[in-house]
Amino acid sequence: GLTFGAASAPTLKGLLVEATKVVPYTNQDISVYDHWVSKVADKSKGPRIGNLGGGSDHLGFYAHLGIPSLGAGMRGPTLYHSAYDNFHWYKTFADPEFQSGPTVAKVFGIMSLRLANGDLLPLDIGRYGTDLRTHIRTAEKAIQAYASDYKFNGLLKSVDRLAASAERYEKALKSKIASGKI
């Protein structure tokens, strides 16, 4: 397929978005980001980036070791994959012009270069609080379908403390960078 999509740890979402802004979309005068965001209703929120689940190769790194992970690629109105995938299938049904692979490779290449060459890792620490709050509110609503008075108040207070701590970190980091101490 030729539609870019991704799921990521909160800390890598900003890096992913910025990388897609500089990679050209397949055979068009727009970026991968512009094509990606054109698929969402509320463009002011940017593209939808999913959250990593528990059933893929990243699980050992992300869930057990805490290493920020990401899964991204092109998808579309073709089959996911099967035991019958081969070169003929790919050329006929998936990507006849062989555009999606190089495009995704460019996005990952930009991300890799920025991670490898930055004086500081370009990780968005502050995004954890935002994403956690969203997940907890979603879980709370699902539970309230069965127990209407159930609340995650204690957990939400902990997330607020985490978000405040991340905000202080981001502010201190920006201050150190501005002063030339980093």
Backbone as a ProteinNet text record, in pm:
[ID]
protein_1_A
[PRIMARY]
GLTFGAASAPTLKGLLVEATKVVPYTNQDISVYDHWVSKVADKSKGPRIGNLGGGSDHLGFYAHLGIPSLGAGMRGPTLYHSAYDNFHWYKTFADPEFQSGPTVAKVFGIMSLRLANGDLLPLDIGRYGTDLRTHIRTAEKAIQAYASDYKFNGLLKSVDRLAASAERYEKALKSKIASGKI
[TERTIARY]
80.9	0	85.5	21.9	93.7	46.4	-12	-53.4	35.9	107.8	199.7	121.6	169.2	109.4	213.7	188.4	287.5	224.6	294.3	265.8	400.1	399.1	527.2	518.5	634.3	648.6	629.6	575.7	554.6	679.9	794.1	916.6	963.8	920.6	965.5	864.7	747	642.7	682	740	781.7	891.2	987.9	1096	1040.7	946.6	883	812.9	733.8	662.1	760.2	865.4	962.7	1033.4	1064	1128.8	1036.4	907.5	815.4	794.6	824.8	809	916.7	1028.6	1137.3	1154.6	1074.8	1083.7	972.1	1006.5	903.4	814.6	685.6	591.9	610.6	578.1	602	550.3	641.8	611.3	518.2	522.4	437.8	519.1	467.2	536.3	489.7	467.8	430.7	518.3	520.6	598.4	513.9	580.8	510.1	413.5	459.9	375.3	247.9	262.2	144.2	44.3	93.7	2.9	-61.3	17.4	-29.1	-137.1	-112.4	-208.4	-333.5	-323.9	-441.8	-547	-510	-601.3	-679.9	-654.3	-723.7	-824.1	-930.8	-1036.7	-990.4	-927.1	-882.4	-732.9	-699.3	-559.4	-477.6	-545.1	-473.1	-403.8	-449.6	-388.4	-274.4	-251.2	-146	-193.4	-102.1	-140.1	-164.2	-242.3	-267.1	-149	-89.1	18.6	-32.5	-40.2	-90.2	9.9	-33.9	51.1	86.4	204.7	250.6	168.6	133.1	60.1	155.4	101.9	184	213.7	188.6	204.8	301.7	415.2	507.5	651.9	743.4	885.2	941.5	878.5	930.4	907.2	822.7	776.6	891.7	989.5	1100.5	1178.8	1199.1	1275.1	1193.8	1069.8	986.6	926	855.1	781.7	871	974.3	1056.7	1183.8	1240.7	1365.9	1347.9	1231.7	1205.3	1272	1309.9	1374.2	1265.7	1265.4	1163.6	1166	1048.2	1036.9	931.4	933.6	843.9	819.9	700.3	668.7	599.9	648.7	588.6	603	519.7	528.3	415.2	408.4	301.9	197.4	74.5	-35	-134.6	-231.8	-330.7	-432.9	-504.9	-616.4	-571	-458.1	-411.3	-410.8	-382.1	-374	-261.6	-277.3	-172.5	-47.4	-46.8	53.2	7.9	64.8	24.5	140.9	117	218.9	243.1	156.7	168.4	236.9	286.9	357.3	482.2	501	622.3	642	744.5	775.3	657.8	596.8	482.7	368.8	337	228.9	261.3	384.3	422.7	413.7	467.5	468.6	328.3	243.9	109.5	10.7	16.7	-87.3	-41.4	77	119	173.9	275.9	342.9	407.4	327.2	378	495.7	505.4	614.1	729	720.5	825.2	861	758.5	777.4	772.7	694.2	672.8	797.9	870.1	989.8	1093.8	1134.1	1231.6	1180.6	1051.8	997.3	1008.8	969.5	979.7	1126.5	1213.3	1356.6	1411.4	1365	1410.4	1365	1240.5	1190.9	1277.1	1299.6	1382.3	1526.2	1576.4	1712.1	1727.5	1630.5	1633.8	1627.8	1539.6	1529.5	1661.1	1719.7	1845.8	1956.9	1965.9	2069.7	2050.3	1926.4	1900.6	1928.6	1901.8	1934	2085.6	2153.3	2297.3	2379.9	2333.9	2417.6	2380.3	2271.6	2232	2321.6	2343.6	2417.8	2338.6	2208	2115.6	2018.2	1976.2	1876.6	1746.4	1689.4	1566.6	1441.9	1436.7	1323.6	1227	1099.7	995.8	948.4	1018.5	988	849.8	814.7	686.9	565.1	581.4	466.4	413.6	495.8	450.1	325.2	327.6	212.4	86.2	97.5	-18.2	-73.8	13.2	-32.5	-89.2	-23.1	-74.2	-212.7	-231.2	-362.1	-469.9	-439.9	-534.1	-568	-466.4	-489.5	-571.9	-540	-611.2	-756.6	-780.7	-919.9	-997.4	-932.1	-997.1	-1031.4	-938.5	-963.3	-1074.1	-1072.7	-1174.2	-1313.9	-1327.2	-1457.4	-1503.5	-1409.8	-1445	-1491.3	-1423.3	-1460.7	-1594.2	-1617.6	-1741.7	-1864.8	-1845.4	-1958.4	-2012	-1926.1	-1965.3	-1982.4	-1906.5	-1912	-1910.1	-2027.3	-2040.1	-1970.4	-1951.4	-1888.7	-1737.6	-1678.4	-1535.6	-1454.6	-1351.8	-1264.1	-1118.2	-1033.8	-889.4	-822.9	-883.7	-833.3	-688.4	-655.1	-518	-416.8	-452.1	-363.2	-347.5	-456.4	-449.5	-364.8	-370.2	-283.4	-136.6	-105.9	31.6	75.8	-12.9	19	40.8	-39.5	-20.4	117.1	160.9	294.3	403.3	383.6	479.3	485.3	369.9	364.7	432.2	408.4	471.2	622.8	668.3	811.7	873.9	806.1	855.7	860.2	761.2	758.3	876.5	904.3	1019.8	1149.8	1159.5	1277.5	1294.5	1187.2	1193.6	1232	1176.6	1206.8	1353.3	1402.4	1542.6	1636.3	1600.1	1681.8	1690.3	1576.6	1575.5	1658.4	1650.9	1728.1	1878.3	1918.8	2061.5	2110	2026.9	2064.7	2079.2	1982.7	1985.4	2107.3	2149	2263.6	2397.9	2392	2515.5	2582.7	2513.7	2573.3	2558.2	2482.3	2469.5	2493.8
-119	0	125.7	237.5	364.3	466.7	420.4	510.9	488.5	592	581	575.2	495	486.1	439.8	465.3	429.2	412	336.5	324.8	342	410.2	446.4	468.8	458	504.2	655.4	712	857.3	939	894.2	973.1	984	894.6	896.7	960.1	992.6	1044.9	1177.6	1268.4	1396.9	1380.2	1294.9	1266.9	1209.3	1119.1	1059.3	1165.8	1249.8	1354.9	1445.2	1488.3	1578.7	1511.8	1383.7	1313.3	1304.9	1280.5	1269.4	1403.1	1512.6	1644.3	1672.5	1602.1	1628.9	1519.1	1414.5	1306.7	1324.1	1327.6	1342.8	1218.5	1243.1	1132.9	1081.9	958.3	891.4	969.1	1009.5	1073.2	1193.2	1268.3	1387.2	1500.2	1621.7	1739	1770.5	1668.9	1686.5	1594.5	1619.9	1534.4	1415.9	1317.9	1204.5	1258.2	1356.6	1416.6	1475.5	1554.7	1618	1513.7	1407	1301	1230.6	1205.5	1136	1217	1345.4	1429.7	1455.7	1440.8	1461	1353.3	1245.8	1133.7	1146.6	1252.8	1268.5	1381.9	1371.4	1472.9	1605	1597.9	1719.8	1737.6	1810.5	1828	1907.3	1983.9	2063.4	1974.8	1851.5	1758.6	1679.6	1698.5	1623.8	1484.1	1403.2	1267.2	1180.3	1076.6	983.2	887.3	882.4	786.9	693.6	567	469.8	443.8	364.4	324.5	177.4	143	6	-90.8	-200.8	-305.3	-411.4	-524.2	-627.4	-745.5	-737.1	-855.9	-842.7	-781.5	-767.6	-780.9	-763.2	-783.1	-683.7	-569.6	-466.3	-499.4	-594.2	-617.6	-635.9	-716.2	-738.9	-612.1	-530.4	-406.1	-301.7	-284.4	-174.9	-206.9	-317.1	-348.7	-405	-476.4	-540.1	-462.4	-394	-321.4	-169.7	-121.1	22.5	100.7	34.3	101.3	156.3	288.1	343.9	272.6	235.4	157.5	218.6	175.9	232.2	129.4	127.8	46.6	136.6	140.1	225.8	159.2	201.5	147.5	198.1	145.1	179.5	69.3	110.6	14	62.9	-17.3	24.3	-83.2	-70.4	-162.4	-294.9	-346.4	-476.1	-573	-696.5	-796.6	-762.6	-801.6	-776.1	-853.4	-980.5	-1070.4	-1211.9	-1304.4	-1443.7	-1534.2	-1662.2	-1759.3	-1758	-1687.9	-1684.6	-1558.2	-1474.2	-1354.1	-1393.8	-1330.1	-1348.4	-1223.5	-1225.8	-1107.9	-1072.4	-1170.2	-1144	-1077	-1129.2	-1070.6	-925.5	-900.6	-765.2	-669.2	-710.4	-623.4	-602.9	-700.7	-691.7	-622.2	-652.3	-604.7	-502.2	-516.2	-433.3	-297.8	-298.6	-172.5	-188	-179.3	-203.3	-114.6	5.3	95.7	94.9	10	-5	129.8	199.6	330.1	326.8	236.9	242.1	204.9	103.5	62.7	173.1	234.9	343.9	463.3	491.6	605.2	579.4	461.5	427.1	424.8	372.1	368.4	509.7	605.7	744.4	802	773.7	821.7	763.7	632.2	569	620	646	698.2	834.8	924.1	1057.6	1044.9	960.1	940.5	888	791.1	732.7	836.1	916.2	1020.3	1121.7	1159	1256.8	1198.6	1070.6	1006.2	990.9	956.4	931.4	1059	1166.1	1285	1401	1390	1499.5	1508.2	1630.4	1645.9	1587.3	1595.4	1533.3	1445.8	1337.2	1254	1333	1337	1414.3	1338.2	1309.1	1235.9	1333.2	1309	1395.1	1336.1	1369.6	1316	1362.4	1485.1	1540.8	1470.5	1399.1	1333.9	1217.2	1163.6	1050.7	1085.6	1198.9	1237.6	1251.8	1314.6	1333.7	1199.8	1112.3	982.4	895.8	895.6	815.4	861.9	992.8	1045.9	998.5	1004.1	958.5	811.2	726.9	583	553.7	623.4	598.2	642	756.1	802.8	704	650.2	552.2	426	378.2	259	285.3	404.7	441	437.7	492.6	491	348.3	262.5	123.5	51.9	74.7	11.7	66.3	195.2	256.7	203.9	137.6	72.1	-42.2	-95.6	-205.2	-160.1	-58.5	-6.2	145.8	206.3	348.9	444.3	403.2	493.4	471.9	386.2	358.5	477.6	512.8	625.6	584.5	644.8	625.2	745.6	803.5	928.9	920.1	816	802	787.7	708.3	688.6	818.2	891.6	1019	1122	1119.7	1209.9	1175.7	1046.7	1004.5	1048.9	1038.7	1083.1	1234.3	1308.4	1453.4	1487.6	1410.5	1433.5	1400.1	1291.6	1255	1363.7	1413.5	1517.8	1645.6	1681.1	1801.2	1784.6	1665.9	1638.1	1645.7	1589.4	1594.3	1738.5	1817.5	1958.6	2034.7	2007	2070.8	2029.6	1902.5	1853.5	1926.4	1933.1	1999.9	2146.9	2212.6	2353.6	2371.1	2286.4	2294.2	2265.3	2169	2134.8	2253.9	2314.4	2431.4	2545.3	2564.7	2670.1	2643.5	2518.8	2481.9	2498.8	2461.6	2475.7	2624.7	2705.3	2848.4	2916	2869.3	2930.5	2879.5	2778.7	2723.1	2621.2	2579.2	2482.6	2337.3	2320.6	2186.6	2203.2
0	0	0	-12.4	-20.4	82.6	191.6	298.2	419.7	460.8	573.8	704	796.7	929.3	1029	1156.7	1257.7	1394.5	1478.1	1620.5	1690.3	1804.5	1863.3	2012.6	2077.5	2215.3	2214.6	2321.2	2323.9	2294	2341.2	2325.1	2180.7	2093.1	1953.8	1858.2	1905.8	1816.6	1752.1	1827.4	1771.4	1667.5	1695.5	1601.8	1471.5	1482.8	1365.1	1281.1	1345.7	1273.3	1199.7	1268.7	1205.7	1087.9	1098.3	987.1	866.5	889.1	775	704.5	772.3	710.2	605.1	609.3	514.2	409.3	417.4	318.5	216.1	87.4	-15.1	-23.3	-41.3	-62.9	-205.3	-227.2	-354.3	-475.2	-561	-690.5	-681.8	-573.6	-560	-499.3	-511.7	-456.9	-315.2	-235.6	-95.1	-11.6	117	207.4	253	309.6	369.8	476.2	553.6	657.5	596.5	490.3	428.9	380.4	320	274.5	393.4	495.9	616.8	687	705.8	778	693.2	562.4	477.1	501.3	566.5	591.9	722.8	800.7	928.8	920.2	998.1	995.7	1056.5	1174.3	1242.7	1219.3	1115.7	1076.3	1178	1264.2	1364.3	1467.9	1483	1579	1517.8	1387.8	1321.1	1286.4	1234.8	1196.5	1318.7	1299.1	1408.2	1418.3	1535.4	1562	1670.1	1637.1	1733	1844.6	1938.3	2050.2	2034.4	2074.9	2057.7	2141.3	2080.3	2150.5	2200.5	2237.2	2298.2	2209.5	2081	1999.8	1884.8	1904.4	1793.1	1839.8	1745	1772.4	1874	1889.8	1979.8	2127.5	2158	2295	2394.4	2360.4	2453	2482.6	2380.2	2398	2473.5	2432.7	2484.8	2621.6	2629.3	2752.3	2862.5	2826	2928.1	2961.4	2861.8	2884.5	2887.5	2846.5	2848.7	2737.1	2630.2	2516.7	2424.8	2399.6	2309.6	2175	2128.3	2005.5	1915.2	1789.7	1690.5	1581.1	1529.5	1412.6	1311.8	1189.2	1086.8	951.5	859.9	725.1	639.1	521.5	427.5	431.9	424.7	419.7	317.5	290.1	192.4	167.2	57.7	31.7	-28.8	17	-30.2	86.8	59.8	165.3	261	386.8	486.2	447.3	461.4	406	432.9	359.5	374.5	337	340.1	302.1	151.5	76.7	-69.2	-120.5	-32.9	-76.8	-155	-265.8	-344.2	-428.7	-511.8	-592.1	-684.2	-747.1	-836.1	-759.5	-642.5	-562	-527.7	-481.9	-442.3	-560.5	-674.2	-793	-849.2	-838.5	-895.3	-802.8	-673.7	-582.7	-478.7	-426.7	-313.3	-355.9	-441.8	-478	-615.5	-721.4	-857.1	-898.5	-844.7	-882.5	-781.3	-681.3	-579.4	-514.8	-467	-405.9	-253.2	-196.2	-51.1	28.2	-13.8	59.5	71	-40.3	-31.1	49.7	43.1	118.4	268.4	311.7	453.7	497.1	411.1	443.3	463.8	385.1	400.7	534.2	574.3	704.1	816.1	812.8	916.1	910.4	790.9	777	841.4	816.7	878.3	1029.9	1079.2	1224	1281	1214.3	1261.6	1265	1160.5	1156.8	1268.9	1294.6	1400.8	1538.8	1556.1	1683.8	1700.4	1592.5	1600	1608.8	1545.9	1532.1	1622.8	1696.1	1783.3	1905.7	1951.9	2077.4	2193.6	2182.4	2278.5	2200.8	2260.4	2193.4	2179.1	2059.5	2037.9	2084.1	2212.3	2269.5	2336.3	2318.2	2374.8	2507.7	2613.8	2746.6	2793.4	2762.5	2806	2750.5	2640.6	2577.5	2660.3	2750.2	2831.2	2911.8	2978.4	3060.1	2977.9	2863	2774	2729	2681.5	2632.3	2744.7	2860.3	2972.3	3015.9	3024.6	3062.7	2963.6	2835.1	2732.6	2751.1	2773.4	2790.3	2915.1	3022.2	3147.7	3135.6	3074.5	3054	2966	2864.5	2777.5	2855.8	2936.4	3018.4	3120	3180	3278.5	3216	3095.8	3027.2	2999.6	2956.7	2928	3055.1	3165.2	3292.4	3342	3321.8	3368.7	3296.2	3182.7	3115.3	3201.5	3290.1	3378.7	3523.6	3562.3	3699.8	3689.6	3679.9	3645.4	3743.1	3867	3964.1	3978.8	3895.9	3905.3	3856.5	3931.7	3897.3	3913.1	3833.4	3841.1	3906.1	4006.1	4063.6	4112.2	4184.5	4235.3	4122.8	4025.3	3911.5	3831	3813.5	3741	3815.9	3948.5	4026.4	4003.9	3997.3	3969.7	3830.7	3733.6	3597.2	3596	3672.8	3680.9	3738.1	3838.8	3895.9	3793.8	3721.2	3617.1	3509.4	3466	3363.7	3412.6	3538.3	3595.3	3602.2	3639.8	3645.9	3506.4	3408	3269.8	3219.6	3257.4	3217.7	3279.5	3407.7	3472.6	3404.4	3368.7	3297.4	3164.3	3085.7	2954.3	2970.1	3071	3094.6	3134.5	3224.1	3266.5	3149.8	3066.9	2951	2854.4	2825.2	2735.5	2793.4	2923	2989.2	2975.9	2998	2987.4	2842.7	2748.3	2607.1	2572.1	2616.4	2586.9	2648.6	2765.7	2833.6	2782.8	2694.1	2639.9	2729.8	2836	2928.8	2879.1	2774.2	2712.5	2563.6
[MASK]
++++++++++++++++++++++++++++++++++++++++++++++++++++++++++++++++++++++++++++++++++++++++++++++++++++++++++++++++++++++++++++++++++++++++++++++++++++++++++++++++++++++++++++++++++++++

